[in-house]
Amino acid sequence: MIYSFAQWLFFFYIYCFIGWIWETCYVSVLQGKWVNRGFMRGPFLPIYGSGAIIVLIFTLPVRTDAVAVFFIGMISATILEYCTGVVMEKLFHVRYWDYSNQPLNLKGHICVTSSLAWGVFSVVLTLYGHTPLEHFVLGMNRNALEFLVFILTVIISIDMFESVREAMNLKEMLLSLEENNAEFRRIQKHIEVVQAFYGTEIKEKSEVGLKKLSTAIENGKEFYNKYGVHKKRKSVTKEVFISNLERARAVKEETLKRLNDTMEAYAEKIKSGEEKNDSVLQAISESRNIVSKQKHNIFNMKNKEYVRLRALLKRNPHAISKMHEQAFSELMDITQEEAQEEHEREKIEKIG
């Protein structure tokens, strides 16, 4: 059967929608609550639409042979899933699905279980599901079909543009968090050098700041291990999310303030001493500039942008970032419900 371009496109949109229904129901059952699953905001999952079209293209010539359909569909859809996963991770630095905990997986992008599922879906689609849908689409008025496809194309294109923008914002945030943590480590090294020469009087105060600094840098790691990709995640409400965000900002800002006060005290001590060390003073000055920059960055991103990223992460509860594991877990720390109140209370107590 030869389809027109509009018919192929309509098939694609229909299977995107059917895939969204399947994935949303499956994930919602696992999460124990409703989850609007998918990379996009609307009820469409392009990976299923693309998989269905690829399967149809390769299996329609042998659509009556269930065994051939199974293997051809399994292989073609698996290749598509792997390529899509690799490209998305390369582009967005986030893996929106991960099979690392599944046996016989390839870099977490595909696994035997998923491939077998694609084979079963291919048989169901080609031998049973596509035939009534084919009769329906072929029976539609051509002008009505093209108009409907045009409307859907506009809606889905806008949705895809916004979803890609959100994913790129998430990538930029992860890069920023990684950069911030790297600069924190530079501050730590500078202070440790100064401590070695001038740390007798204010070492205790500095160690409090450094201890808090290490906690701020590493706090996401323990959370990731405990509530990471293979654990059940429960997201907080929008209001609680904003509250968590503000508290996380307050913790980080207070940490930076302590570090700045510590470095200022060191600088005054060096200037008043008999031997002035210009290289150490310069290192302190650079560290204070970094602190000032970080204080600006903490509030640089508006709350509504964080809320949009939260929505993206809620739609993809199994997302992880291998490239920015620590930064991603730090961000997830703000969006989670389990142990959140206790976790934040411990941070505030450490400030006091």
N, C-alpha and C positions, 0 to 999 in steps of 0.2 A: 504494500500500500504506500502510495506517495502522498505526503501531506504538504500543504502550503506552509509558507513561513509563519503566517498568523496562527495556523493550527498547531504547529510545533510549539510556538510561544505560549499558546493557551494551555497545551498539555503541560508545559514546564511550570506555569503558574499554578495549575491545579495540583500537581504533584508536590510543589513547594508547600501548598496549603495542607495537603494530606500528611506530608512529612511532619509539619508543625503540629498537627493534631496528635499524631502518634508520639512524637518526642515529648510534647508537653504533658500528655497523659502519663507517659512512662516516668518522667522526672518528677512530676507532681506526686505520684504514688510513692516514689522513693523518698521524697522530701517530707511527705505527710502534709503538704499544703499546695495551693495553686502556684505554679511557676510558669510565667510566660516565657517559654524556652526559646532560645535562638539568638543568633548574632544580631538580627534585625528587630526593630520594635514591633512591627506588625506580624500577623499570623502567616509568616512565610519562612521556610528553611531552604535556602538555595541549594544546599548540599544534596537534599533529597530530590529536588526538582532536576538538578544536573545529573544525579545518579540515575533517575528514572529515564531521562532522555538518552543518556549513554547506553543504558541497558537496552532500550527499545531499538536504537539504531543498530546495535550489534546482534540482537536476538530476533528481530522481526523475520529475517529470512528463514530462521529455524524455530519459529514460535510454537510449533506443535510438538517439538522434541524437548521434553522436560529436562532430561539429563544435559543436553547441550545448552539449554537456556540457563540451567543452574551454574555450570562451570563458566560459560561465557559471561554471564551477568556478575558472578562472583569476582572474576578476574578484572573485568573492566571497571566495576564500581570500586573495588579495592584500590586500583591504581589511581582512580579519581580522588578517593578519600585521602590517600597518602600525599599526592601532589598538592591538594588543597590545604591539608594540614601544614605541610612544609612551607608553602608560600605564605599562608596567614601568619605563621610563627615568625618567619623572616621579616614580614612587613610590619606586624604589630607587636612583636616581642612577647606575645601571649599565646599559649596553647589553649584553644577553646574547647577541645576535648582531649582526653588523655587515656591511653590504654596501658600505661606503664605497670599497673597492677594486674594486668591480664597475662596469661601464659602465651608464649610464642608471639610476642609483639615486636614490632619494628620501630624503635625509637619513640614508642608511645603513640604513634600516629595511626597505626593499623594493628590488628591482631587477628588470630585465627577465628575467634568467636565472632568478631565483627564481619569478617569475610564470609563466614558461613551464613550469617544473617542476611547479608547482601544476596547470597545465592538463593536463599528461600524467598526473599522479597522479589527477586527477579522472576522466579517461577510463578508466584502468586500474581504478580503484575502482568506478565506477558500472556500466561495461559488463561487467566480468569478476570483480573481487574480491569485490564485495558480495553477489552472488547466492548463492554457496555458503554464505557466512556468514549470510545472511538465512534460508536454509532450515534451518541448524543452530539458530539462535536461536528461530525460530518453532516448531521441533519440540521445544523444551525444555519440561519440566513447569513450569507457571506458578509454583508454590510454590518449586520448586528455583531457578528463575531469580531470583525476588524475594529469596530468602535469600542467593544468591551476590552479587547486586547490593548488598545491605545490607552484607555483609562487606567487599566491595571499597570501598564508600563510606566505611566507618569507617577502613580502612587508608589509603586515599588522602587522606582529610581530615586525618588525623594527620600524614601525610607532608607535605602541603601547608602545614599550620600551622607545622611545624618548618622547612620550607624558606623560608617567608616570614620567619620569625623570624631565620634566618641572614642573609637578604638585608637585613633591616633593621639587623642588627648590622654588616654590612659597610658600609652607608650611614653609620651612626653613626661607624664608624672613619674613613671617608674624610672626614667632616665634621670630626672631631677632628684628623686630620692637617693638614687645610687650616687650621684655627684655630691649631694649633701653629706651622705655618710662617709664618702672618701675624704671630704674636706674636714669633717669632724676628726677623722683619724690623723690628719695633718696637724690639727690643733693639739691633739693628744700628744703627738711626738714632740712638738715644740715645747709644750709644758713640761714634759718629762726631761727634756734637755735642760731647761731652766731650773727644774727641781734639783738636778744633780749638782748645780753650782750655788744656787741661792735659796734652797728650799727649806732651811731649818726653821724659820719663824712662821711661815704661812703654808707649810707643807700640808698640814692637816686640812686646812680649808681647801687647798687645791685637790687633795685626794677625794674629798667629797664631790667636787665638781667632776673629776675624772671618773669616779665610780658611777655617777649619774650619766655621764657621757657614754660610758661603755654600755650601760643599761639601755640608753636611748638607741644606740646603734644595734644592739643584739636582741631587743625585746621581741622582734618579730620572729626570730628563729625558733624559739621554744613554742610559740603559738602555732607556727607552721607545722612543726612536727606533731603537735597534739591535735590540731584541727585542720590538717592539710587536705590534699586532694582526695585522699581515700576515706576521710571522715565525713560525717553528716554535718552540714553547715546550716545554721539558722540565722537569717538576716534580721536586723532590727528594723523598727519602723523609721520613717523619715525623720520624725522629731528626735528620737533617741540617737539616730545616726548623726544628726547635726550636733547634739549634745556631746556625743563621744568625740566628734571632730574638734569641737571647741576645747574639750578637756585635753585632748592629745596635743593641740597647739599650745595650750597653757603649760603643759609639762615641758615641751620642747623649748618654749620661750624662757621659762624659768631656768632651765639647764643652761641655755646660752647666756643668760644674765649672770649666773654664778661663774661661768667660765670667764666672762668678760671682767668681772670684779677681781677674779684671781689673777688674771694677766695684768690688770692695771696695778694691782698690789706688787706684783713682781717687778714691773717696769719702774715703779717709784722706788723700790728698794735698790734696784741696780743703779738708778740715776743718783741716789743719795750715797752710794758706797764710794769707797776709795778707788776701786778699779771699775771703770765703765766698760762694758762689753757691747760694742756697737752691733755686732752680728746677732747677738741674742736679742737686743732691743728691736732690731729689724724683724727678727722672727716673731717676736711678740706683736709687733705692729701688723705684720701680715696676718697673724692669727686673729687679731681683733677686727681686721677688715673682713675676714671670712665670717666671723660671728655676726658682724653688722649686716652682711649680705644674707646670711641665713635667716636672721630676724625679719628681714624684708620678704624673703621667699615664703615664710610660714603663712603669711596672709596675702600672698600674691594671687592665689587662685581663689575665686569666689565660691561660696557655698553651693550655689546652684550648679556649678561645674562638677563639684564633687558628687552632688546628688545624681547627675546624669551618669557619671561613672558607676555609682552605686547601682543604678538601674541596669546598666550593662552587665555588671557582675552578678546581679540577681538572676538575669536571664541565662547566665552561664555559670551555675553553681560549682561545676567541676573544673573551671578554668584554672590554669597555673601559669607561672612564668619561670622557665628554666634559666633564662638569660638574666633575670632580675629577681631571683628567688627571695632574697632578703627584703628588697623594697616591696615586692608584691605581698609578702606576708605582713609587712608593716601596714600596708594599706588595708588588707583584709582584717587586721586586728580592729580597725575602727568600725567595720561593717558587721561584726559578729555579735551574737547574743550570749553564747556560752561563756560563763566566767568573766563577762565583760565588766560588770560592776566591781567585782573583787579585783580584777586586773588593774582597773583605773584607780581604785582606792589605794592600792599599794604604791602606785606611781606618785599620787598626791602626798602620801605619807612620807615618801622618800624625800620629797621637796622640803617638807617641813622639818 
